[in-house]
Amino acid sequence: MKRIGFIGLGVMGGGIAGTLLNAGYQLTIWSRNPDQGKPLAARGAKTAPNIATAVKDAEVVMYSLSNDRAIEEVVFGPGGVLSSVSPGQIALDYSTVHPETSRRQSEAYAKKGVEFMDCPVFGSRNEAATGGLWVLAGGKREVFERVRPILAAIGETVHFMGDSGKGSAMKLVGNLIVASQLQALGEAMVLATKAGLNPEDVLGVLKVTDFRSPILSGVGAALVKRDFSPNFALKHLLKDANLIDRFAQDLNSPIPAGAAIRETIKSAVNQGWGEENGSAMIRALELQGNVRIGHT
């Protein structure tokens, strides 16, 4: 399967589409913001005037959209993906959405004779552009095996999680851990700063201990430099925190730490830092502690 219709060309979608071009796939692209497709068109992708054209000749239809609302518009809406697909095609959704949204899509596609998989990813701008994402998949095992080469082209690893919605569920589970590490890093660095510890020395310890992680060391180093340039915007982290909260409530699963983290993120967004990197949530903790971490 080489012909792909790709929809949604933001930071993640654009990076994934570019990686697929590098791997030799033939892409027809469409985005709500046409300017996002220009770099890909310059590299050989075909630009479609609408979703129906992007989907028409594709063997596999893929999309990476910002939230559940975008899925409602681009997939379920008039002239959307569902009204454009044909029997025998496969649809892959790379978006981070509620698992119920994934299950609804699966049921709707099945009525059209189209196979569907929810395929959210871990990683951000750099991983999307270099094929280094960690890919999750929910749906039928036999469909997963058919599209595995495509998923492997964009991912360092690929993980089949079970039936429809399980990929999206795992994404929310993972994002809870990511947000928890950011909160823990922020609380620890504020405490260390108030205790008079040198932040570079603190990071030196965090890099070698048995609780070390790429998030603690990578985000920590950027934090000390006061670098909040966006790889994954704080406003999207808030969207994911809200999804996690709703998902946990649906399952009556306790996330007391998650609730506190969501309040930190909301506070940071309310301060006007939503377009900065997700790590900017730590700035809300700095405000509470009346300190500034790292270089002034």
C-alpha positions as CSV (number, residue, x, y, z in Angstrom):
1,M,0.0,0.0,0.0
2,K,1.7,3.1,-1.2
3,R,-1.0,5.6,-2.0
4,I,-2.0,7.7,1.1
5,G,-4.5,10.5,1.6
6,F,-3.2,12.6,4.5
7,I,-5.3,15.2,6.3
8,G,-4.2,17.6,9.0
9,L,-0.7,19.1,8.6
10,G,0.1,20.8,11.8
11,V,3.3,20.2,13.8
12,M,2.6,16.5,14.2
13,G,0.7,15.8,11.0
14,G,3.2,17.7,8.9
15,G,6.1,15.9,10.4
16,I,4.5,12.5,9.9
17,A,3.6,13.3,6.3
18,G,7.1,14.4,5.6
19,T,8.5,11.2,7.1
20,L,6.2,9.1,4.9
21,L,7.4,11.0,1.8
22,N,10.9,10.2,2.7
23,A,10.0,6.6,3.0
24,G,8.7,6.6,-0.6
25,Y,4.9,6.8,0.0
26,Q,2.8,8.7,-2.5
27,L,0.8,11.4,-0.6
28,T,-2.2,13.4,-1.5
29,I,-2.6,16.1,1.2
30,W,-5.3,18.4,2.5
31,S,-5.3,20.8,5.5
32,R,-7.7,23.4,6.8
33,N,-4.7,25.7,6.6
34,P,-3.5,25.4,3.0
35,D,-0.1,27.1,3.7
36,Q,0.8,24.1,5.9
37,G,0.9,21.9,2.8
38,K,3.3,24.0,0.7
39,P,6.6,22.5,2.0
40,L,5.3,19.0,1.4
41,A,4.0,19.9,-2.1
42,A,7.5,21.2,-2.9
43,R,8.8,17.7,-2.0
44,G,6.4,15.9,-4.3
45,A,3.1,15.6,-2.4
46,K,-0.1,16.3,-4.4
47,T,-2.3,19.0,-2.9
48,A,-6.0,18.3,-2.9
49,P,-8.6,21.1,-3.0
50,N,-10.9,19.2,-0.6
51,I,-11.1,16.1,1.5
52,A,-13.0,14.1,-1.1
53,T,-10.1,14.5,-3.6
54,A,-7.5,13.7,-1.0
55,V,-9.3,10.5,-0.1
56,K,-10.5,9.4,-3.6
57,D,-7.6,7.3,-4.9
58,A,-5.9,6.5,-1.5
59,E,-5.4,3.0,-0.3
60,V,-4.9,4.3,3.2
61,V,-6.5,7.5,4.6
62,M,-4.6,9.1,7.6
63,Y,-5.3,12.2,9.7
64,S,-3.7,14.0,12.6
65,L,-6.2,16.5,14.1
66,S,-6.0,18.7,17.1
67,N,-9.0,17.4,19.2
68,D,-12.3,15.7,19.3
69,R,-14.1,18.8,18.0
70,A,-11.8,18.7,14.9
71,I,-12.7,15.0,14.4
72,E,-16.4,15.9,14.4
73,E,-15.8,18.5,11.8
74,V,-13.3,16.9,9.5
75,V,-14.4,13.2,9.8
76,F,-18.1,13.3,10.6
77,G,-19.0,16.7,9.1
78,P,-20.4,17.5,5.7
79,G,-17.9,16.7,3.0
80,G,-15.7,15.0,5.6
81,V,-13.7,11.8,5.5
82,L,-16.6,9.5,6.3
83,S,-18.7,10.8,3.4
84,S,-15.7,10.5,1.1
85,V,-14.2,7.0,1.7
86,S,-15.0,3.9,-0.3
87,P,-15.2,0.2,0.7
88,G,-11.8,-1.5,1.0
89,Q,-9.9,1.6,2.2
90,I,-8.3,1.8,5.6
91,A,-8.5,4.8,7.9
92,L,-5.8,5.6,10.5
93,D,-6.3,8.3,13.1
94,Y,-3.2,9.7,14.7
95,S,-5.1,12.2,16.8
96,T,-5.2,12.2,20.6
97,V,-8.9,11.9,21.4
98,H,-11.3,10.2,23.9
99,P,-11.4,6.4,23.4
100,E,-15.2,6.7,22.8
101,T,-14.5,9.0,19.8
102,S,-12.3,6.3,18.4
103,R,-14.9,3.6,18.9
104,R,-17.6,5.8,17.3
105,Q,-15.3,6.3,14.3
106,S,-14.7,2.5,14.0
107,E,-18.4,1.8,14.0
108,A,-19.1,4.5,11.4
109,Y,-16.4,3.3,9.1
110,A,-17.5,-0.3,9.4
111,K,-20.9,0.7,8.0
112,K,-19.0,2.1,4.9
113,G,-16.9,-1.1,4.5
114,V,-13.8,0.7,5.7
115,E,-11.4,-0.6,8.3
116,F,-10.3,1.8,11.0
117,M,-7.5,2.0,13.6
118,D,-6.8,4.6,16.3
119,C,-3.0,5.1,16.1
120,P,-2.0,8.0,18.4
121,V,1.7,8.5,19.0
122,F,4.1,9.5,21.7
123,G,6.7,12.1,20.8
124,S,6.7,15.7,19.6
125,R,8.0,17.8,16.8
126,N,11.5,16.3,16.4
127,E,10.3,12.7,16.6
128,A,7.5,13.3,14.1
129,A,10.0,14.8,11.6
130,T,12.6,12.0,11.9
131,G,10.5,8.8,12.1
132,G,11.2,8.5,15.8
133,L,7.7,8.4,17.3
134,W,6.3,5.6,19.5
135,V,3.2,4.4,17.8
136,L,0.1,2.9,19.5
137,A,-2.6,1.0,17.7
138,G,-6.2,-0.1,18.5
139,G,-8.4,-2.1,16.1
140,K,-8.3,-5.5,14.4
141,R,-5.0,-7.4,14.6
142,E,-5.2,-8.4,11.0
143,V,-5.6,-4.8,9.9
144,F,-2.7,-3.8,12.2
145,E,-0.5,-6.3,10.4
146,R,-1.4,-4.9,7.0
147,V,-0.5,-1.3,8.0
148,R,2.4,-2.2,10.2
149,P,5.0,-1.2,7.5
150,I,3.4,2.3,7.4
151,L,3.4,2.6,11.2
152,A,7.0,1.4,11.3
153,A,8.1,4.0,8.8
154,I,7.1,6.8,11.3
155,G,7.9,5.1,14.6
156,E,10.9,3.8,16.5
157,T,8.5,1.3,18.0
158,V,5.0,0.1,17.2
159,H,2.6,-1.3,19.9
160,F,-0.7,-3.1,19.2
161,M,-2.9,-2.5,22.3
162,G,-6.1,-4.3,21.4
163,D,-9.5,-3.5,19.9
164,S,-10.8,-0.1,18.9
165,G,-10.2,2.6,21.4
166,K,-7.4,0.8,23.2
167,G,-4.7,2.8,21.3
168,S,-6.4,6.1,22.4
169,A,-6.7,4.7,26.0
170,M,-3.0,4.0,26.2
171,K,-2.2,7.5,24.9
172,L,-4.2,9.0,27.8
173,V,-2.5,6.7,30.3
174,G,0.9,7.7,29.0
175,N,0.1,11.4,28.9
176,L,-0.9,11.2,32.6
177,I,2.6,9.9,33.3
178,V,4.2,12.7,31.2
179,A,2.2,15.4,33.0
180,S,3.0,13.8,36.3
181,Q,6.7,14.0,35.6
182,L,6.5,17.6,34.6
183,Q,4.6,18.4,37.8
184,A,7.2,16.5,39.9
185,L,10.1,18.2,38.1
186,G,8.5,21.6,38.7
187,E,7.8,21.0,42.4
188,A,11.3,19.5,43.0
189,M,13.1,22.4,41.2
190,V,11.1,25.0,43.1
191,L,11.9,23.3,46.3
192,A,15.6,23.0,45.4
193,T,15.7,26.7,44.4
194,K,14.2,27.8,47.7
195,A,16.6,25.5,49.5
196,G,19.5,27.3,47.8
197,L,20.7,24.4,45.6
198,N,22.3,25.1,42.3
199,P,19.9,24.0,39.6
200,E,22.8,22.6,37.4
201,D,23.9,20.5,40.4
202,V,20.3,19.2,40.9
203,L,20.1,18.2,37.2
204,G,23.5,16.5,37.5
205,V,21.9,14.2,40.2
206,L,18.7,13.7,38.3
207,K,20.5,12.5,35.2
208,V,22.2,9.6,37.0
209,T,19.8,8.3,39.7
210,D,17.6,5.3,39.5
211,F,14.6,7.7,38.9
212,R,16.2,9.4,35.9
213,S,14.2,9.9,32.7
214,P,14.5,11.8,29.4
215,I,11.7,14.2,30.6
216,L,13.5,15.1,33.8
217,S,16.8,15.7,32.1
218,G,15.7,17.2,28.8
219,V,13.0,19.4,30.2
220,G,15.1,20.2,33.2
221,A,17.9,21.5,31.0
222,A,15.6,23.7,29.0
223,L,13.9,25.0,32.2
224,V,17.3,26.1,33.6
225,K,17.9,28.0,30.3
226,R,14.4,29.5,30.5
227,D,13.6,27.9,27.1
228,F,9.9,27.3,26.7
229,S,9.9,27.2,22.9
230,P,7.0,24.9,21.9
231,N,7.5,21.3,20.9
232,F,4.1,20.5,22.4
233,A,2.1,23.5,23.3
234,L,0.8,24.0,26.9
235,K,-2.7,24.5,25.5
236,H,-2.6,21.0,24.0
237,L,-1.4,19.6,27.3
238,L,-4.5,21.2,29.0
239,K,-6.7,19.6,26.3
240,D,-5.1,16.2,27.1
241,A,-5.5,16.8,30.9
242,N,-9.2,17.5,30.4
243,L,-9.5,14.3,28.3
244,I,-7.7,12.3,31.0
245,D,-10.0,13.7,33.7
246,R,-13.1,12.8,31.7
247,F,-11.8,9.4,30.8
248,A,-11.0,8.6,34.5
249,Q,-14.5,9.8,35.5
250,D,-16.1,7.6,32.9
251,L,-14.3,4.6,34.5
252,N,-14.6,5.7,38.1
253,S,-10.8,5.5,38.3
254,P,-9.1,7.7,40.9
255,I,-6.6,10.3,39.7
256,P,-6.1,12.6,42.7
257,A,-2.6,13.6,41.5
258,G,-4.0,14.1,38.0
259,A,-6.6,16.5,39.3
260,A,-3.9,18.6,41.0
261,I,-1.8,18.6,37.9
262,R,-4.7,19.7,35.7
263,E,-5.1,22.8,38.0
264,T,-1.4,23.6,37.6
265,I,-1.8,23.5,33.8
266,K,-5.0,25.5,33.9
267,S,-3.3,28.2,36.0
268,A,-0.4,28.4,33.6
269,V,-2.7,28.7,30.6
270,N,-4.7,31.4,32.4
271,Q,-1.4,33.3,32.8
272,G,-1.2,33.5,29.0
273,W,1.5,30.8,28.5
274,G,-0.7,28.5,26.4
275,E,1.4,28.8,23.2
276,E,4.6,28.0,25.1
277,N,5.9,24.5,25.6
278,G,4.0,22.2,27.9
279,S,6.8,22.6,30.4
280,A,5.6,26.2,31.0
281,M,3.2,24.7,33.5
282,I,6.2,24.8,35.8
283,R,6.0,28.6,35.7
284,A,2.7,28.4,37.6
285,L,4.6,26.6,40.4
286,E,7.3,29.2,40.3
287,L,4.6,31.9,40.9
288,Q,3.2,30.0,43.9
289,G,6.7,29.6,45.3
290,N,7.8,33.1,44.5
291,V,11.0,31.9,42.9
292,R,12.5,31.7,39.4
293,I,14.4,28.6,38.4
294,G,17.6,28.8,36.4
295,H,19.3,31.6,34.6
296,T,17.8,35.1,35.1
